[in-house]
Amino acid sequence: MSIDAIDAAFIGRCALHDGPAAECRETPAPGGRVSAVEPAPAAHRPAATPAAATEPLQPAMPTGPVLDRLLVAAWPQWNRLADTVEEARTRGRRVIAVAGGEPGEGRSTLVAGLVRVLRDRGRAVVETGPDGIDAAQQPAHDKRIVLVDAGIWFPPGPIRRQRLTIASLGCEAVILVRRADRQAAPAREAVLESLGIEVLGEVVSFATSFETETE
């Protein structure tokens, strides 16, 4: 069975912030797997929550679907992202997009994993594409979280504000995704925030040494 390089990637670094970006860095073990995680600076870390109250116990490494294996391999990062999404929801950010700049960044995998983690925590989550945002909208008292696999908001070339305004319509916050071999683009965050869309952070995906496996 062949595994796509990005779907076989770990979640590399995540910048979760209210101002300057905090960073979570993984220390790779031999063979490309993760042996340790350096925590974000204390000023930017979410408040500690008892594991039994908000997140399931980490399972043993499965041998099945790629997403199951990614959830285990990068468990701290998945839960840090889930914390950030939950905190955004308490601030009224109901519709949260996951967007990037090119194909193959792992956006769909990220959305699927976040849905799994949040549902395991007991959250009501709706997963949709950009065409389903209107249908997912509900009155303000609705407690659901809507995660949008929003696709490419930043194609190659200059940032086109009008195009971005249309693409982000209906979204209240966004998690940006980029490949580790692409440079960071602070202008993306600046233009989104000028449009009133809260940037929750950036996930950097990278391929490891096990890009293909057989079963």
N, C-alpha and C positions, 0 to 999 in steps of 0.2 A: 504494500500500500504506500503510495507516494504522498508526502505531506508538504503542502505549500510552505515556502521558506518563512513567510511572514506569519502564517497561522501556526508555525512551529516556533515562533519567536517568544521569548519571555517579554514581559512588560519591563522595560529597561529603567528609565528614570521618570519621575513624575514631579511636576512643579505645582504644588497646591498652595495657594497664597491668597492673602487679602490685600497685599501691596507688592513688595519685592518678592520674587519667586523663591520659594524654598525648594530644596532638591532632595530626592531620595536616590541614593546611588547603590547599586548592587555590586558586590565583590564576587566575581566569577570564580568558581572552583575549577580544578582541572577538568577538561572536557567541555567547558562552557556552561556548566550548571551553576546555580546560585548557592553560595555557601554562607553568605552573611549579608545583612542589609544595614547600611548606615542610616540612622533615623534623621528625619528633617530637623532643622534647628527648633529648639523648644518654643520659640515665639510663633512658629507657624504650624506646629503639630496640633491635630484635633485633640480635644479633651479626652483623656483616657476613659474608656467605658468598659465595665465588666464584660468579659467575653461571653459569658452565658446569657447576658441580657440582649446583645445585639448581633452576635455573629456565631455561626456554627463552628464546631470543632473542626480543625483541619483534618481531612481524611488522609489515608495512606496513598502513596503514589499509585494511580490507576494505570491500567494498560490499555484502556479503551479509547474513546474519542479524544481528539486533540485538545478540545476545550477543557475536558476534565483534567487532563495532564497539566495544562497551563494554569488552571486554578490552583492546583497544588504547588507547582513549581514557583509561582510568584504570589503566594497567599498574602503576605503582608502588604504588597502593593495593591492587590485587588481590594482588600479591606480598607486601605487608606483612601482609595478612590471612592469606595462606597460611603465612607464617613463624610467625604466632601460633598457627595451628591445629597446625602441626608441633611447636612447642614444647609445646603442651598435651598432645599425644600422648605426648611423652617423659616427661611427668609422670603418665602413666597415664590421661589423659582420652580414652577411646576413642569415646564417643558424645557428639557435640557438636551441640546444637540451634541453629537460627537461628529466632528468635521475635520477635514484635512485638506491637502493640496494635490494629491495624486493617487492613482490606483495602487492597490497592494500595500497600504499602510497598516492594515489590521483593524480598521474601524468597526467592521461588522463583528469581528471576534471580540473586540472590546465591549461593544454593546451587549452581545449575548452573555459575556461573562459577568458584566455588571448586573444584568437582569437576574441571573442565577444567584449572585451573592445577596442582592437586595431582597429577593423573594425568600431566600433562606433566613433572612433577618425578620421576616414577617411583614415586609413592605408590599403594598399594592403597586405594581409596576406595569405600565403599558409600553410595549416595544413597537415602534412604527418607523416607516420611512418618511421622507419629506412630504409625500402626497397625503399622508394620513394625519397630519397635525391638526387640521380643522376638526376632524371626527373625534380626535382624542381630547379636545378641549372640553372642559366641564365647568360648572359654576365654582366660584372661589372656595366654597366649603369642601369641595372634593379633595381628598387627601392623597390621591394617587400621584405617582411620579411617572412622567412621560419621557422616555428616552428615545431620541430620534437618531436613527442611522442616517445622518444628513448628507453624506457624500462629500464631494469636492467643493469647498467654498473658495479656495485660492488656487485657481489654475495658473500655469506658468505665465509670466509677464507681470505688468503692473497690477496692483490691486484696483479693481473697478468697483467703486463704492456703490453705484446703482445696482450692479449685478449682485453684490453681496447683500444689499438691502432686501432684494427680492428673495434670494436663497435663504436668508435667515428669518424671513417673515414668520411670526408665530412662536419663535424660540425666545426664551428669556435668559438662558445661560448656555454656555458651550464648554466642552472639553476638547481641546485641540490635540491632534495626533500628527506626528511626523516620524519618518524613519531616522535612525541614528546617523545615517550617512548623508543627511541633509542638514544644512545650516539652520539655526534658529532664526526666526523672522519676527522680531519685536513689533514691527509695524502692523502685523495681523492683529495682535492684541489691542493695539492703540485704536485701530479703526473700528473694531468690534465694540469696544467700550464707548467710542464716540456715537455709536448707533444705539446705545442703551442695553447692550447684551453683556452680561457679566461673564468674564472669562474665569472659569474655575481652576484652570491649570492646563498643563500640556503633558501628554504621555508620549514618550519616545520608545518606539519599538525597534528591536534589533534581532537579527538572525543569529542563532548559535551554531555550534558545530554539528548538531544533529538535525540537518535539514531534510533528510529522507530516512525513512525506516521501513521495515517490512514486517508483516504480521503473518 
